[in-house]
Amino acid sequence: MFALDPRLEQDTLPIGDFPLSRLLLSNDSNYPWFILVPRREDVSELFQLDVADQLQLWRETTELAETLKDSFDADKLNVATLGNVVSQLHMHVIVRKRDDAAWPAPVWGKHPAKPYSVDEVTFIRERLRSVLTNDFTFLEG
């Protein structure tokens, strides 16, 4: 049974589900920072997914990245799986702008997280609702 790592659960806001992955929003309004977590048990590395799931994760990552680039007018997208702190496989998709708090450095550890307001989260959810495909299910919240 799939369970979200407690650290991801603590530091993110649930947005919805693609066919394979749960989409989370990092609760740091310094950057539009999204995280895809494949809903598979005991997977910490990409190669541990079967080939079909690897391809699906890439499709979901690509769709999300394209959506975010357009919706948030990104100058650059950072896409990565690291897992040094949270071993559960997860894909970061971070919108970067030349005027963001850490540009051009990586976002990790640069500034304390600035939590989103309820209105900001609602705005992001509505922005995504208008552009994500029919194979995405929004979670309430």
N, C-alpha and C positions, 0 to 999 in steps of 0.2 A: 504494500500500500504506500502511495506517495505521501510524504510529509515534508513540509518546508523546513529547512534548517532554521533553528531558533534565532540566529543572528540576522538572517534575511527577513524573517517575520518581524523582528524588532525594528529593523532599519528601513523598511519599505512599506508602501501602500499598495494593496492589490488593485489591479486594473481589470484583468480578465484573462481569458484562456484562448490560445490558438489550439489547433488540434493536438499538438504535442506539448506545448510549453505554457506555463503560467507567466503572464506579463505583470511585472511589478514596477512601481515608480520608487526610486530611491528618495527618501524623505529629506532631500537636500535641495532647496530651491535655488542654490547657487548655479545649478546646471540642470537642464532637462536630462535626467539620467535614468535610463530604463534597464531592466534586467529580465532576461528570459530564463526560466528554469524548466528544463524538461521534466515532465511528471513521470519520472522513472525512479525506481528504488535503487539505492546503493550505487549511484553512478557519480564518479568524481572526474572522469576524463572523457573527452570526446570519443575516443576509440572504443570505449566501453558501450556506446550505443550501437545497436545493429545498423546496418547500412541504410535501411529505410528511415530510421530515426535520425541518422546523421544528415541525410538529405532533407528531411522535414525541418530539422533545426536550422539548416542553412536557408531554406525557403522562408521560414518565419523571420529569421534574422534579416534577410534581404528585404522582405516586405516592410518590416518595422523600420529599418534604416532608411529606405526610400521615403516612407511616410514621414518620418521625423525630419529628414533633410528638407522636404518641401514645407511641412507644417510649421517648423520652427526656424526656417531660414538659416540653416546651419552653414557655417563656414567650413566645418570639418566634422566628421563623425569618428569617434573612437569606438572600435568594436574589439572586444577581447574576452577571453576566458582566462582567469588567473587562478583563483581558488587557493591562494596562500593562507588566507584567514578562514574562509568558508570553503570547505572541501567539496560540498555538493556542487555538481556541475551547474554553472550558470554563465550566461553570456551578457556582458555589459554592452549597452549601446548608448553612448553618451553624445549629446548634442554639444558641440563646441563652437564658440563664437570668439572672434578676435578680442572682444571686450569683456569676456567672462572673467571671473575672479582668479583663475589660475593660468590663463593663456600666456604663453604657449606650453607651459609645463603640464604634466599629468595632473588630474584632479585629486588623486588619492593623497590624503593627508595635508593638503595645502591650506584649507580653511575649515573651521568648525562648520558642521552641517547647520543649515538654516532651515528649520522645518517649514513645510508648506502650510498656508492657511487653508481652511475649508473651501473658500472661494477659488483659490488658485488650483486646488485639486479638481474642483468641479469644472473649471475652465479647461484644464488639460484633458479631462475625460470627455468633455463635449467636443473639443477639437479632434480627438482621436475617433470619437463616435462617427463623425462625419466622413472619415477617410478610410478606416479599416474595412477589410472585406467581410463578406458574409460568413466566412469560416472563423470569425472571432466572436467570442461571447463575453460581454461585459459582466463583471461581478458587481453586485450591489455594494455600496459603501462609499 
